[in-house]
């Protein structure tokens, strides 16, 4: 029984090696230095927290600009909450979209102003993907859903989602392709 299990395990490992997945994972993990690994992990946590904070501040600032009482209740690792007082449904549409769009603009600012090898530049992808693209989906309880709930036309909201999604994805893919071209020419 134990010999059969060992043989099956070897077959699976050989299959993975043939797929090159395990080999690539091994190479990647072995190339990491512990200090840099920990630094990147900590920077990732900070980026998530900042993305959430910027997102919630966006809700609050637009609410106040539209004359609605608001304050950030809390921000955490990947979630936050902003309390908005009495406000019209029309204004609530803009307040709902303000969080993701503020985070998107902050991400864009970082992306285009930081040096191309900056870790902060790559962490700005978190601002694009997590706080912007996902939050703009019209799915309960996300901000895109709230905008539709308060009266925004779903076609307009989906168009906004597609614009932010397309721009973000194309920036990321273009960056990956540029890095591949650069490494081949090196």
URFEN-V109700 format. One record per pair of residues at least 12 apart in sequence whose C-alpha atoms are under 8 Angstrom apart, sorted by the first residue. I is the first residue (numbers start at 1). J is the second residue. If there is no record, write none. Layout:
<<I;J> <I;J>>
This chain:
<<43;123> <44;123> <45;77> <47;123> <47;124> <47;126> <47;127> <48;77> <48;78> <48;126> <48;127> <49;75> <49;76> <49;77> <49;78> <51;103> <51;126> <51;127> <51;130> <51;131> <52;75> <52;76> <52;77> <52;78> <52;79> <52;80> <52;131> <53;75> <53;76> <53;80> <54;99> <54;102> <54;103> <54;106> <55;98> <55;99> <55;100> <55;101> <55;102> <55;103> <55;131> <56;72> <56;75> <56;80> <56;81> <56;82> <56;99> <57;72> <57;99> <58;98> <58;99> <58;100> <58;101> <58;102> <58;103> <59;82> <59;95> <59;96> <59;97> <59;98> <59;99> <60;72> <60;82> <60;83> <60;84> <60;95> <62;94> <62;95> <62;98> <63;84> <63;91> <63;92> <63;95> <66;91> <68;84> <68;85> <68;86> <68;87> <69;84> <69;85> <69;86> <70;82> <70;83> <70;84> <70;85> <71;83> <71;84> <89;150> <89;151> <90;150> <90;151> <90;152> <92;147> <92;150> <93;146> <93;147> <93;148> <93;150> <93;151> <93;152> <94;147> <96;143> <96;144> <96;146> <96;147> <97;136> <97;143> <97;144> <97;147> <99;131> <99;132> <99;143> <100;131> <100;132> <100;133> <100;135> <100;136> <100;143> <101;132> <103;127> <103;128> <103;131> <103;132> <104;127> <104;128> <104;131> <104;132> <104;164> <106;127> <107;124> <107;125> <107;126> <107;127> <107;128> <108;124> <108;128> <110;124> <111;124> <111;125> <125;168> <125;172> <128;168> <129;165> <129;168> <132;164> <133;161> <133;164> <133;165> <136;157> <136;160> <136;161> <137;158> <137;161> <138;154> <138;157> <138;158> <144;157>>
